[in-house]
């Protein structure tokens, strides 16, 4: 099994880290500080297969690295990790959301329509294999696709076929049955622009226990 790195210690990061650990992977979760309280709390009683570190240590450790950061923090962080992420699969779960004016957040203008955060991640990491996926559901559903009932759809985008196949296999371990490969990384524009309707649906329901389904 490949080693898994998790950039981010919030709900998404801890949820992905916990699931990968439960599946038997060696997992390192990290933030800017090796003494991050959330990361240290996560690792308690998990044994040798779970560890914490800085972003730099996580990038060096992981053979597959998940970006679980707020959209505004993604590019500054990964640009510092370019060398250590070279040749690795990088799974981008982030979204280009700006919370500076409260809720609901708005999409960062320069990362919509003719661009996306996924594309900018790939540009910043030209020697990595970026796969955009899991950004259209809440953290708990990411690793438990059947949770909202039925078999929802999950999209993925990326330039490298082998990387997408490997991440597709992981998605299946998370319970995803209907996985739709949209194409190269430019197709991340579509899934990132689903977030406004996702957010408004969440406000109507009063919870995030739902997912989208493509009917044929």
C-alpha positions as CSV (number, residue, x, y, z in Angstrom):
1,X,0.0,0.0,0.0
2,X,1.2,3.5,-0.8
3,X,1.8,6.0,1.9
4,X,-0.8,8.7,2.3
5,X,-0.2,12.4,3.1
6,X,-2.9,14.7,4.2
7,X,-2.4,18.5,3.9
8,X,-4.9,20.0,6.3
9,X,-6.2,19.1,9.8
10,X,-9.8,20.3,9.5
11,X,-12.9,18.2,9.1
12,X,-12.1,17.1,5.5
13,X,-8.5,16.3,6.4
14,X,-9.3,14.3,9.5
15,X,-12.1,12.5,7.8
16,X,-9.9,11.4,4.8
17,X,-7.0,10.6,7.1
18,X,-9.2,8.4,9.4
19,X,-10.7,6.5,6.4
20,X,-7.3,5.8,4.9
21,X,-6.0,4.7,8.2
22,X,-9.0,2.3,8.7
23,X,-8.3,0.9,5.2
24,X,-4.8,0.0,6.4
25,X,-2.7,2.7,4.9
26,X,0.2,4.5,6.6
27,X,-1.1,8.1,7.0
28,X,0.7,11.4,7.9
29,X,-1.5,14.4,8.6
30,X,0.1,17.8,8.6
31,X,-0.2,21.6,8.9
32,X,2.2,24.5,9.2
33,X,3.2,23.3,12.6
34,X,4.2,19.8,13.7
35,X,2.5,20.6,17.1
36,X,-0.9,21.4,15.6
37,X,-3.5,20.5,18.2
38,X,-6.0,19.0,15.8
39,X,-3.4,16.8,14.2
40,X,-2.0,15.6,17.6
41,X,-5.6,14.8,18.7
42,X,-6.2,12.8,15.6
43,X,-3.1,10.6,16.0
44,X,-3.8,9.7,19.6
45,X,-4.1,5.9,20.2
46,X,-3.8,5.1,16.4
47,X,-0.4,3.4,16.6
48,X,2.6,3.3,14.2
49,X,0.5,3.7,11.0
50,X,-0.6,7.2,11.9
51,X,1.7,10.2,12.3
52,X,1.7,14.0,12.2
53,X,4.1,16.6,10.8
54,X,4.6,19.8,8.9
55,X,3.3,20.4,5.4
56,X,6.9,19.8,4.2
57,X,7.1,16.5,6.1
58,X,3.7,15.3,4.8
59,X,4.7,16.1,1.2
60,X,7.9,14.2,1.6
61,X,6.2,11.2,3.2
62,X,3.1,10.7,1.0
63,X,3.1,8.8,-2.2
64,X,-0.5,10.0,-2.7
65,X,-1.1,13.4,-1.2
66,X,-4.6,14.9,-0.5
67,X,-5.1,18.7,-0.5
68,X,-7.7,19.3,2.2
69,X,-7.2,23.1,2.6
70,X,-9.3,26.1,2.3
71,X,-9.2,27.4,-1.3
72,X,-7.4,30.6,-0.5
73,X,-4.6,28.7,1.3
74,X,-3.9,26.0,-1.4
75,X,-1.6,27.7,-3.9
76,X,0.7,29.4,-1.4
77,X,1.2,26.1,0.4
78,X,1.7,23.8,-2.6
79,X,4.1,26.2,-4.3
80,X,6.4,25.6,-1.4
81,X,6.1,21.8,-1.8
82,X,6.7,21.6,-5.5
83,X,9.9,19.6,-5.3
84,X,8.7,17.1,-2.7
85,X,5.4,16.5,-4.6
86,X,7.2,15.8,-7.9
87,X,6.2,12.5,-9.5
88,X,3.4,12.0,-7.0
89,X,-0.4,11.8,-7.3
90,X,-2.0,14.9,-5.7
91,X,-5.7,14.7,-5.0
92,X,-7.2,18.2,-4.9
93,X,-10.4,18.3,-2.8
94,X,-10.4,22.1,-2.4
95,X,-12.7,24.7,-3.7
96,X,-12.1,28.3,-4.7
97,X,-14.4,29.8,-2.2
98,X,-14.0,33.3,-0.6
99,X,-15.5,33.6,2.9
100,X,-14.3,37.2,3.4
101,X,-17.9,38.5,3.2
102,X,-19.5,35.8,5.3
103,X,-22.0,33.2,4.2
104,X,-22.7,32.1,1.6
105,X,-19.2,32.4,0.2
106,X,-18.6,33.4,-3.4
107,X,-16.3,31.8,-6.0
108,X,-13.0,33.6,-6.5
109,X,-13.6,35.3,-9.9
110,X,-10.2,34.6,-11.4
111,X,-10.7,30.9,-10.7
112,X,-14.0,30.5,-12.6
113,X,-15.3,30.1,-16.2
114,X,-12.0,30.1,-18.0
115,X,-9.9,28.8,-15.1
116,X,-10.2,26.6,-11.9
117,X,-8.3,26.0,-8.7
118,X,-7.6,22.5,-10.0
119,X,-5.8,23.9,-13.1
120,X,-3.8,26.3,-11.0
121,X,-2.7,23.4,-8.7
122,X,-1.5,21.5,-11.8
123,X,0.3,24.5,-13.1
124,X,2.0,25.0,-9.8
125,X,3.0,21.3,-9.7
126,X,3.9,20.5,-13.3
127,X,5.7,17.3,-12.4
128,X,2.8,15.9,-10.3
129,X,-0.3,14.1,-11.3
130,X,-3.2,16.2,-10.1
131,X,-6.7,14.6,-9.8
132,X,-9.6,16.8,-8.9
133,X,-12.4,14.9,-7.1
134,X,-14.6,14.7,-3.9
135,X,-15.1,18.5,-3.9
136,X,-18.9,18.3,-4.5
137,X,-19.9,16.6,-1.2
138,X,-19.4,17.1,2.5
139,X,-16.6,15.4,4.3
140,X,-18.5,12.5,5.8
141,X,-20.1,11.6,2.5
142,X,-16.7,11.7,0.8
143,X,-15.7,8.5,2.5
144,X,-19.2,7.0,2.8
145,X,-21.0,7.4,-0.5
146,X,-24.1,5.5,0.5
147,X,-24.7,7.7,3.5
148,X,-27.3,10.0,1.8
149,X,-29.1,7.0,0.4
150,X,-28.8,5.4,-3.1
151,X,-25.7,5.6,-5.3
152,X,-24.8,9.2,-6.0
153,X,-22.3,10.3,-8.7
154,X,-18.8,11.4,-8.2
155,X,-16.7,13.3,-10.8
156,X,-13.0,13.4,-11.3
157,X,-10.7,15.4,-13.6
158,X,-7.0,15.1,-14.4
159,X,-4.5,14.9,-17.2
160,X,-3.0,11.5,-16.3
161,X,-5.0,8.4,-17.0
162,X,-3.0,6.1,-14.7
163,X,-3.4,8.6,-11.8
164,X,-7.2,8.8,-12.4
165,X,-7.4,5.0,-12.5
166,X,-5.6,4.7,-9.2
167,X,-7.8,7.3,-7.5
168,X,-10.9,5.7,-9.0
169,X,-9.9,2.5,-7.2
170,X,-9.7,4.5,-3.9
171,X,-13.1,6.1,-4.5
172,X,-14.6,2.7,-4.9
173,X,-13.2,1.8,-1.4
174,X,-15.1,4.9,-0.2
175,X,-18.3,3.4,-1.6
176,X,-18.5,5.3,-4.8
177,X,-20.1,3.2,-7.6
178,X,-21.0,5.8,-10.2
179,X,-17.7,7.6,-11.0
180,X,-17.6,9.9,-14.0
181,X,-14.3,10.8,-15.6
182,X,-15.0,14.3,-17.0
183,X,-11.6,14.5,-18.8
184,X,-8.5,16.6,-18.3
185,X,-7.9,19.0,-15.5
186,X,-9.7,21.9,-17.3
187,X,-13.0,20.0,-16.5
188,X,-12.5,20.9,-12.9
189,X,-14.1,24.2,-13.8
190,X,-17.4,22.4,-13.9
191,X,-17.3,20.7,-10.6
192,X,-15.9,23.7,-8.8
193,X,-18.8,25.8,-10.1
194,X,-21.3,23.3,-8.6
195,X,-20.5,24.7,-5.2
196,X,-23.0,27.6,-5.3
197,X,-25.9,25.3,-5.9
198,X,-24.5,22.8,-3.3
199,X,-24.3,25.5,-0.7
200,X,-27.9,26.8,-1.4
201,X,-29.2,23.2,-1.2
202,X,-27.5,22.8,2.1
203,X,-29.2,25.9,3.4
204,X,-32.6,24.6,2.3
205,X,-32.1,21.2,3.9
206,X,-30.4,22.5,7.0
207,X,-27.7,19.8,6.7
208,X,-25.1,18.5,4.2
209,X,-26.2,14.9,4.1
210,X,-26.9,14.8,0.4
211,X,-25.1,14.3,-3.0
212,X,-25.8,14.8,-6.6
213,X,-26.8,12.0,-9.0
214,X,-26.5,12.0,-12.8
215,X,-29.4,10.0,-14.3
216,X,-29.0,8.4,-17.7
